[in-house]
Amino acid sequence: MQYKACTPVIAPYQVGAEDSISYGPGKRVGKLMKVDVNPTFENVKVFADDGIAEEINIFKNAAITLGTNHIPADCEPIMFGCTYSEDKRSAEYGEDDIGQYVGFGSVYCKKIDGKDVYYMEWLHKVMFVLPNESRTTKGETIAFNTPSITGTAYVDANGKWRTIDNFDSLEQAISALYAKANMQAAGAKTE
C-alpha cells in the first residue's frame, strides 16, 4: 500500500556521444502533492488461422500530472521555455516558448509486510506544458489554488522511459534521486 510521496525533481535531459544520457543540474519543483503516471501502449495483433497468433504491447508514451504546492521561478524557464530575470524578479512568456526535455523524479513509500520500502521513480525524458491557472478571491472561506502540471514521458535515446529503484530508508531514496538529477545531496530535503 503506497502512502507517502515527496521530493519532485526535474533535471535537463542531455544526450552525448554514442547516445550517452546525462541530467542536470536538477532542481526541486516545490513540494509534492500528487503524481499520476498513465502509460499508453500500442497493441498490435497478428491474426492467423482465424485467431490471434501473436500479440505485442509497445510503449507509446505516458501522460504525467504533477500536483505541487508551487512552481519555483528558476524551474519555469527549463520546463516551459519562458524568460526569467532574477534581478527584476520577472518572467516573460512568448508565443514560441518551448520547454526542454527533462528527467523527472520523486520518492514514494509503500508498506510491504509491515515494513516501509522507499522507491525512487525516475522518468527519463519528459516534456511539460504550462499549466492552467485559476485565481479566486478570499470570500468567506479560504481556498488554496495549487498548480497541476501536465506533461508527456517518452522513451530516451536508449529506448528506456522509467526507472524505479527501492531502498530501506527515505534518506537513501532521496540521495539516489538527487544523484540521478545531478544535484547536491546536501540540499536533499523532504519539506
C-alpha positions, -999 to +999 in steps of 0.1 A: +000+000+000+015+033-011+010+060+015+039+086+013+053+107-015+078+136-017+106+155-034+096+163-070+127+170-091+134+179-127+168+179-145+176+189-181+179+159-203+211+158-223+223+133-250+260+130-256+282+109-279+270+074-286+236+081-270+251+086-236+225+103-214+231+128-186+210+151-165+213+183-146+218+202-128+185+194-113+160+215-093+132+209-068+097+216-082+081+227-049+066+202-025+049+171-039+012+168-035+004+141-061+019+125-092-001+105-118+018+084-144-005+069-170+013+049-197-002+043-231+007+012-251+001+004-288-015-031-290-005-049-322-021-083-331-012-108-358-041-129-369-036-163-384-058-194-388-088-175-376-072-165-343-046-143-327-011-158-334+009-130-318+002-100-296+026-072-287+021-042-264+046-015-273+051+016-251+039+047-268+042+074-241+029+082-206+007+111-195+022+128-164+003+150-140+023+167-112+005+184-083+028+206-064+024+235-039+042+259-063+065+260-093+098+278-084+107+306-107+140+290-116+122+259-129+098+277-153+124+285-180+135+249-181+100+234-180+082+259-201+108+280-221+099+314-207+125+340-199+132+348-162+151+378-149+164+372-114+173+408-107+139+421-119+120+390-104+101+389-136+090+361-160+081+368-197+062+343-218+062+343-256+043+326-283+073+305-293+083+293-258+092+257-257+104+239-226+133+215-225+131+177-222+138+169-186+142+139-164+116+139-137+116+120-105+101+117-070+102+094-040+073+074-025+069+048+002+049+015+003+041-005+034+050-041+025+046-069+051+047-042+079+079-027+066+084+007+049+100+004+015+111+036-002+111+040-040+129+064-063+110+068-096+128+085-125+110+092-158+138+095-183+125+121-208+095+143-201+081+174-218+059+196-195+035+222-206+025+254-189-004+247-165-039+263-165-042+288-137-072+299-116-074+327-090-103+333-066-109+360-040-108+350-004-146+351+002-160+336+034-136+307+034-100+304+022-093+280-007-058+272-019-051+271-057-022+249-064-007+241-098-013+209-116+014+205-143+009+181-172+034+165-194+043+135-215+070+109-209+088+094-239+115+068-244+150+082-241+178+078-267+184+042-253+148+031-255+140+034-218+113+055-202+112+048-165+134+035-137+122+025-102+147+016-075+139+006-039+156+014-007+154+007+031+153+044+041+139+077+029+174+093+030+188+066+007+159+071-018+163+109-018+201+106-021+196+083-052+171+108-067+195+137-062+224+117-077+202+109-108+193+146-112+229+157-107+220+177-076+239+184-044+229+158-018+232+185+010+201+200-004+181+168-002+153+180+020+118+165+022+099+196+031 
